[in-house]
Amino acid sequence: MESLGDIYKNIKLQKSKNPGDLREMKQQSSLSECKICNGIGWLGEDVEIFDPEFSKLNPCKCLNSKIQESIKYFSNFSIKNFDPNPSNINLNVKHKKSLAQAYEVAKNYAKNPEGWLTFYGPTGVGKTHLAIAIFMNLKAKGHDAMFVFVPDMLDELRNSYSDDNDENYVPRFNLIKEAKILILDDFGSENYSKWAHEKLYQIITWRYNRRLPTVITSPNDFDKRHDAILSRIQDPLIGQIVKIDSVDYRIKGKKEILV
């Protein structure tokens, strides 16, 4: 089963003609129109409760097409084609140093995925590019890694959750929580509900206590925000936090001197 498609079905990342321009394109999901899975994207095995296959989920045909589409777009992004000095923007020394540091850290983590790695900074500075690059590098080497876009993950978990029936929710949640290597993209980009915050806390705490390799990208300013979740992410004993201090790569045609 291809873990990329497990969760990351609603985001398409497209490489622009400008090398430094990474653009996220939200696409409307066609899963909700599927009559086979009723929009869930997954099908459970029709077996008795004590059967070893009882909790197994298989991707529906509608989701498989999304998996292949994501792989196609993700293949455009690698550590080698991450440009720490994009030609369409005049960066100052501080920005160049920050991007170069992020590049080196990502390259080293892809070689040796141990502990936690968190990239944070404003939108458009290359956090997601580096996260995808690490993911694709690890998958190419045969690692069992999973890439998750957090807002979509929470939507899917909500849609699969029911007070009366959790046969779809529990295996899916455990699949994410227990992934050997988990990449959480766009963590903390929205104001989470109490339920969503609880799910994220469970994932982070589970992985923190077991020291499972985890990569996180976030727009949160970790210098200013503190809570139970961020406290674990910020623990220097488990990993490193890299602030990417630059400007939006998506800016086109601007040749301003940034000071």
C-alpha positions in Angstrom: 0.0 0.0 0.0 1.4 3.4 -0.9 1.3 5.5 2.3 1.4 8.8 0.5 -2.1 8.4 -0.7 -3.3 7.3 2.7 -4.0 10.9 3.7 -2.6 13.4 1.2 -5.4 13.3 -1.4 -6.5 16.9 -1.7 -3.3 18.8 -2.3 -1.5 19.1 -5.6 1.9 20.6 -5.7 2.9 22.0 -9.0 6.3 23.1 -10.2 6.2 26.5 -11.8 8.4 27.6 -14.7 10.3 29.7 -12.2 12.7 27.3 -10.3 12.0 28.8 -6.9 8.3 29.0 -7.2 6.4 26.4 -5.3 2.6 26.7 -5.6 0.0 24.8 -3.7 -3.1 24.1 -5.7 -6.2 23.0 -3.8 -8.2 20.6 -6.0 -11.8 19.6 -5.5 -12.0 16.1 -4.3 -14.0 13.6 -6.3 -14.0 11.0 -3.6 -17.3 12.3 -2.2 -18.9 11.2 -5.4 -17.7 7.7 -5.3 -20.6 5.2 -4.9 -18.2 2.3 -3.9 -16.8 3.8 -0.7 -19.3 6.7 -0.2 -16.6 9.2 -0.2 -14.5 7.6 2.6 -11.7 6.5 0.2 -11.2 3.2 2.0 -12.8 -0.2 2.1 -12.7 -2.6 5.0 -12.4 -6.4 4.7 -15.8 -8.2 5.0 -14.6 -10.7 7.6 -15.5 -11.8 11.1 -14.3 -9.6 14.0 -11.7 -12.0 15.2 -10.1 -12.4 11.7 -6.6 -10.9 11.4 -7.8 -9.0 8.4 -10.7 -7.4 10.2 -9.1 -4.0 10.9 -7.3 -3.9 7.5 -8.3 -1.0 5.2 -7.7 -1.1 1.4 -7.7 2.0 -0.8 -10.8 2.3 -3.0 -10.3 2.8 -6.8 -11.1 6.5 -6.5 -8.3 7.0 -4.0 -5.8 5.0 -6.0 -6.1 7.5 -8.8 -5.3 10.3 -6.4 -2.3 8.4 -5.1 -0.8 8.1 -8.6 -1.6 11.8 -9.3 0.2 12.9 -6.1 3.2 10.7 -6.8 3.5 12.4 -10.2 3.6 15.9 -8.8 5.7 15.0 -5.8 8.4 13.6 -8.0 9.1 17.1 -9.2 10.5 18.1 -5.8 13.9 16.9 -4.6 16.6 18.2 -2.2 18.9 18.8 -5.2 16.4 21.1 -7.0 15.7 23.1 -3.8 17.2 26.5 -4.7 18.5 28.4 -1.6 19.2 31.4 -3.8 16.2 31.8 -6.2 16.9 33.9 -9.2 13.6 35.7 -9.1 14.3 37.4 -5.7 17.2 39.3 -4.5 17.8 37.9 -1.0 19.9 39.5 1.7 22.7 37.7 3.5 20.4 36.6 6.4 17.9 35.0 4.1 20.6 33.2 2.1 22.1 31.8 5.3 18.8 30.6 6.6 17.9 28.8 3.4 21.3 27.3 3.1 21.0 25.9 6.6 17.6 24.5 6.0 18.9 22.8 2.8 21.8 21.2 4.7 19.6 20.0 7.6 17.1 18.4 5.2 19.9 16.7 3.2 21.4 15.2 6.4 18.0 14.1 7.7 17.2 12.3 4.5 20.5 10.4 4.9 19.9 9.5 8.5 16.2 9.9 9.6 16.5 9.8 13.3 14.7 12.0 15.9 12.5 14.9 15.0 13.0 17.7 12.6 10.8 20.8 12.4 10.9 23.5 9.8 8.9 26.7 10.7 8.6 30.1 9.1 6.2 32.2 7.0 4.4 30.8 3.9 6.2 30.2 0.7 9.8 29.9 2.0 10.3 26.2 1.0 9.2 24.2 4.1 6.9 21.9 2.1 9.4 21.5 -0.7 12.0 20.2 1.8 9.4 18.0 3.5 8.4 16.4 0.2 12.0 16.1 -0.8 12.8 14.2 2.4 9.8 12.0 1.9 10.6 11.1 -1.7 14.3 10.5 -0.8 13.3 8.1 2.0 10.8 6.2 -0.1 13.3 5.8 -2.9 15.6 4.1 -0.3 12.9 1.8 0.8 11.9 3.4 4.0 8.4 3.0 5.3 7.5 6.7 5.4 4.1 8.5 5.4 3.4 12.1 4.3 0.4 13.8 5.8 -1.1 17.2 5.1 -2.5 18.0 8.5 -5.7 19.9 7.6 -6.8 17.1 5.2 -5.9 14.5 7.7 -8.2 16.0 10.3 -11.0 16.3 7.8 -10.6 12.6 6.9 -10.5 11.5 10.5 -13.6 13.5 11.3 -15.4 12.0 8.3 -14.5 8.5 9.4 -15.4 9.0 13.1 -18.7 7.9 14.6 -19.8 7.4 18.1 -21.6 4.3 17.0 -19.0 2.8 14.7 -15.3 3.4 14.7 -14.2 0.5 12.5 -12.9 2.9 9.8 -11.6 5.6 12.2 -9.4 3.5 14.5 -7.3 1.7 11.9 -6.8 4.9 10.0 -5.8 6.9 13.1 -3.4 4.1 14.2 -1.9 4.0 10.7 -0.9 7.6 11.1 0.1 7.6 14.7 2.2 4.5 14.4 3.9 5.3 11.1 7.6 4.3 11.2 8.5 7.7 9.7 5.8 10.4 9.7 5.9 13.8 7.9 3.3 16.3 9.1 2.9 19.2 6.7 1.3 22.5 7.6 1.0 21.7 11.3 -0.7 24.5 13.2 -1.9 26.5 10.2 -5.4 26.9 11.5 -7.3 27.3 14.8 -8.1 23.8 15.8 -11.3 22.6 17.4 -11.1 20.9 20.8 -11.5 17.5 19.0 -8.8 18.2 16.4 -6.4 19.5 19.1 -7.0 16.3 21.1 -6.2 14.1 18.0 -3.0 16.0 17.3 -2.0 15.8 20.9 -2.4 12.0 20.9 -0.4 11.7 17.7 2.5 13.9 18.9 2.6 12.4 22.4 2.5 8.8 21.1 5.4 9.5 18.8 7.3 11.6 21.4 7.2 8.9 24.0 8.5 6.3 21.5 11.0 8.6 19.8 9.6 7.8 16.4 11.2 9.8 13.5 9.0 12.7 12.7 9.3 15.7 10.4 7.0 18.7 10.9 6.5 21.9 8.9 4.6 24.7 10.5 3.9 28.5 10.2 3.9 28.7 14.0 6.4 31.0 15.5 8.0 28.7 18.0 9.7 31.5 19.7 6.4 33.0 20.9 4.0 30.1 21.2 4.0 27.4 23.9 1.5 24.7 24.9 1.6 20.9 25.7 2.0 19.9 22.0 4.7 22.5 21.1 6.6 21.7 24.3 7.2 18.2 23.0 8.1 19.5 19.5 10.6 22.0 21.0 12.3 19.4 23.2 16.0 19.6 22.2 16.6 16.1 23.4 14.4 14.6 20.7 15.3 16.7 17.7 15.9 20.1 16.1 13.9 23.1 15.1 15.0 25.1 12.1 13.6 28.5 11.4 13.5 29.4 7.7 13.8 33.2 7.7 13.2 34.3 4.1 10.6 35.7 1.8 7.8 34.1 -0.2 9.2 32.0 -3.1 5.9 32.5 -4.9 6.6 36.2 -5.5 7.2 36.6 -9.2 8.9 39.3 -11.2 10.1 41.3 -8.1 13.7 42.3 -8.0 13.6 44.3 -4.8 16.7 44.5 -2.6 15.5 43.1 0.7 17.0 44.5 3.8 
